[in-house]
Amino acid sequence: MNPNNRMCRRFVVADIHGCAATFAALLAQLDVQRCDTLYLLGDYIDRGPHSKGVLDQILALLADGYALCPLRGNHEQLLLDALDNPKVFSLRKENGGCSTLQEFGVAHPTEIPQHYLDFLASLPLFHRLDEYLLVHAGLDFRKADPLGESSPVDLLWARDYWVDRGKLAGLILVTGHSVTPLSVIRESLATSHIKLDNGCYIHGAMAYGALVALDLDRRELVVMRNCDEVM
């Protein structure tokens, strides 16, 4: 039930990357209500200063009854894989993972409180809506059926692929993962592949450094410049 008698809305946000203050400011700008649905495309952690803070925000919204549909990103997968794989643990350090461990005050992912790990492990790899397909990274369009045959690696890591619109079954693909200039993100609204990662954690670059929300019903963007402190 919508107590405010207001049309329910749907938003997509990608790649928050530890920018908790920016995420909070974006939610305030959107004025997200419990009747709205917020789809998150993964990469909540690493690179930015407050990965734990972002996870705490998401968990609090879920506990408060907000309609959130979070996906898993490659950074969440790296964290889960690093639990028992020393090589992946080293790879995480090269991909901005040290900030997450520092904020939790631990030296290894196995020391992160279990309820955070359980939450990350529960996250799906995609959401399919009537008119959109939401994925962190992308699909393998070399397959006859990219929707059914793409691997978890494709969904979490794909880059620089050509989108075959005829294989999308009329859907519009919405992804994050690959940092994209804001002008290109705006241009993608008119295509079959909308890109939303503007590198929120980046400071001092005019074309980058914003957290971007897509209003799915109006196909419009809401842009919040990074307001987190520089690490």
PyMOL commands that set and color helices and strands:
alter all, ss='L'
color gray80, all
select helices_A, chain A and resi 20-30+51-63+74-81+86-94+98-104+109-111+114-122+146-149+152-157+165-167+182-188
alter helices_A, ss='H'
color red, helices_A
select strands_A, chain A and resi 10-13+37-40+67-70+126-128+132-135+172-175+193-195+210-215+220-225
alter strands_A, ss='S'
color yellow, strands_A
deselect
rebuild
show_as cartoon
